[in-house]
């Protein structure tokens, strides 16, 4: 378009671009993240509608269908060692795994944000104590700690969520603390303090809202981590208990049936990988969209 | 420097103290407690259970038990295994070599492949290779290690029959290095995948940062050959922050090793931990929690010290 031609165009009214618009357009440019968002949506939908897709009861045992291969005897993805439909089990397991993932994320965020805020607000001795506690929790290899906890509680959806959250809050606490410590020195906080705002008000109204971006990113990544951890624990036999299916416990005995029924071992792992990869990419895309400085180091 | 070291060591000691407190209360406050395994036996009479509880000192107040455990821990007496009565320290150190071999080989693979991929990705940013490598790395970070191991066994041991499905060596055969290496390929490869992904991501990010520095542009302007700039000027500086990655990665590597060892019946510490949970072998569990945490804390301390030593811009104080 030539300069003269451009000048012919009527001037658009000057309107500042809305931040949410910028964030959205930046997010849409991150293709893997967009694809992941769609995949997550589909996974969520299929889990929510698992019972209404005409797939049959995931717990229905039919020994005549034992190890039916994919596409045989009306089983799209085959049947397992008890003749149960693998596809139906996968979708129902998705309910459990996604629920644990999302619930653990919510609890993780609450604990992490609360401890990070307390650390940054009180500083001094409280901060030092909390930092050493964080160091201590980070020193345990995550699976060791989780297994030790999981082995001694009655396994259920609630207890799985609780122990995953109890061993995952450290990163968010660190990030929130760091962000708040740097924010509290900035002019708008000094200004608010000058206007007589109380400490609690500054925390809740001025500091916390400014950490929403990093919390959103960390929360998305922590869903991925929680789904992965749940699968480890359930695979090792200390998580969600049969006959209830989770992606992890569907792989419990897979090793023994490898030679005869590889599909029993393949599909649950594909689902875990798909879900975890999607949440990781989504977190990546959110980070790029919310933090312009990160765009360059995308990867 | 000496002051810094003293402070860091003191901090590490405090952290380890907290680690032991957390681990101890965790294991002892669990339902049933350490005597649960005996209580489950159908032939166990109530008075025998009482006697065992007393003999193991489990009837004492928790803080007394902790103090006596801590005193033992510091003097090298980590208690005896409930399972076979052997010394805990001995049970654990028996398993250290297998885990070390596994972790070191995975680490070597990861550093070599990860650095190579990361460098190429950074030098050719947004190229097809870069997009492929970064996406693959993300998938690798998301695959459950146990499933990756299972698939490895399925493809290489069952379908192709080129690699053994597990164990550290052929059962019953005498020790031979080729046999050991043969058995190492799948487990080390499995454990290495996640680490390769991490190393390539960090190398890429670090290289991208360094490549934009003025001294790199200066080197180019002086007419230094492209390869020399990348390897002599950029890589050297990009590697510095990666030193800490080796330390930071340790907890995750221990976790990955636990799962890998379980899949491949590898006689390392991770499998010992899983087995000990099955047997409710509290002294060994506590010992392993402390042992791994100790290594993690030490690893981070060493990484930070090395970082300070090789980067003159960092002043440890």
Contacts between the chains, C-beta under 8 A, distances in Angstrom:
chain1	res1	chain2	res2	distance
A	32	B	135	6.3
A	32	B	138	7.5
A	132	B	11	7.3
A	132	B	14	5.4
A	132	B	15	5.8
A	132	B	18	5.9
A	133	B	18	6.1
A	135	B	11	7.6
A	135	B	15	4.5
A	135	B	18	7.7
A	135	B	297	8.0
A	136	B	15	5.0
A	136	B	16	7.8
A	136	B	18	3.7
A	136	B	19	4.7
A	136	B	22	6.0
A	136	B	293	7.8
A	137	B	22	7.3
A	138	B	251	6.9
A	138	B	296	7.9
A	139	B	15	6.2
A	139	B	16	7.6
A	139	B	19	5.4
A	139	B	251	7.0
A	139	B	293	4.2
A	139	B	296	4.6
A	139	B	297	5.4
A	140	B	19	6.9
A	140	B	22	7.9
A	140	B	23	7.6
A	140	B	251	6.9
A	140	B	289	6.6
A	140	B	292	7.2
A	140	B	293	5.7
A	140	B	296	7.8
A	141	B	250	7.9
A	141	B	251	4.5
A	141	B	252	7.3
A	141	B	254	3.6
A	141	B	255	4.5
A	141	B	258	7.2
A	141	B	292	5.3
A	141	B	296	7.2
A	142	B	251	6.3
A	142	B	252	7.1
A	142	B	255	5.2
A	143	B	254	7.8
A	143	B	255	3.8
A	143	B	258	5.2
A	143	B	259	6.7
A	144	B	254	6.8
A	144	B	255	6.9
A	144	B	258	6.7
A	144	B	273	6.1
A	144	B	288	7.0
A	144	B	289	6.1
A	144	B	292	6.1
A	145	B	289	7.6
A	147	B	258	7.8
A	147	B	273	6.9
A	147	B	274	7.0
A	147	B	277	5.8
A	148	B	23	7.6
A	148	B	26	6.2
A	148	B	27	6.7
A	148	B	277	7.1
A	148	B	285	6.3
A	148	B	289	6.7
A	149	B	26	6.7
A	151	B	30	8.0
A	151	B	277	4.6
A	152	B	27	7.5
A	152	B	30	3.3
A	152	B	31	6.1
A	152	B	32	7.4
A	153	B	30	7.5
A	153	B	31	7.2
A	154	B	31	7.8
A	224	B	142	6.6
A	228	B	142	7.2
A	228	B	144	6.0
A	231	B	144	5.2
A	231	B	146	7.9
A	231	B	147	7.9
A	232	B	144	6.6
A	232	B	145	7.9
A	232	B	146	6.6
A	232	B	259	6.3
A	235	B	144	7.5
A	235	B	146	5.3
A	236	B	259	7.9
A	236	B	262	6.9
A	236	B	274	6.5
A	238	B	277	7.5
A	248	B	144	7.8
A	251	B	146	7.2
A	251	B	147	6.4
A	251	B	150	7.0
A	254	B	150	6.3
A	255	B	150	6.2
A	255	B	153	7.4
A	255	B	263	7.5
A	258	B	150	7.7
A	258	B	153	7.1
A	258	B	154	5.4
A	258	B	158	5.6
A	259	B	158	5.7
A	262	B	154	5.9
A	265	B	147	7.9
A	265	B	150	5.6
A	265	B	151	7.7
A	265	B	154	6.7
A	266	B	151	7.4
A	266	B	154	8.0
A	268	B	147	7.7
A	269	B	143	7.7
A	269	B	144	6.5
A	269	B	147	3.5
A	269	B	148	8.0
A	269	B	150	7.1
A	269	B	151	6.9
A	272	B	143	7.9
A	272	B	144	5.3
A	272	B	147	6.6
A	273	B	139	6.9
A	273	B	142	5.7
A	273	B	143	4.9
A	273	B	144	7.1
A	273	B	147	7.3
A	276	B	142	3.8
A	276	B	143	7.7
A	276	B	144	7.6
A	277	B	138	6.2
A	277	B	139	5.2
A	277	B	142	4.0
A	280	B	138	5.6
A	280	B	141	6.4
A	280	B	142	5.4
A	281	B	138	6.1
A	284	B	138	7.2
A	296	B	208	6.8
A	297	B	204	8.0
A	297	B	205	4.9
A	297	B	208	5.9
A	297	B	209	7.6
A	298	B	134	7.5
A	299	B	121	7.2
A	299	B	130	7.8
A	299	B	134	4.0
A	299	B	137	7.3
A	299	B	201	5.8
A	299	B	204	5.6
A	299	B	205	6.8
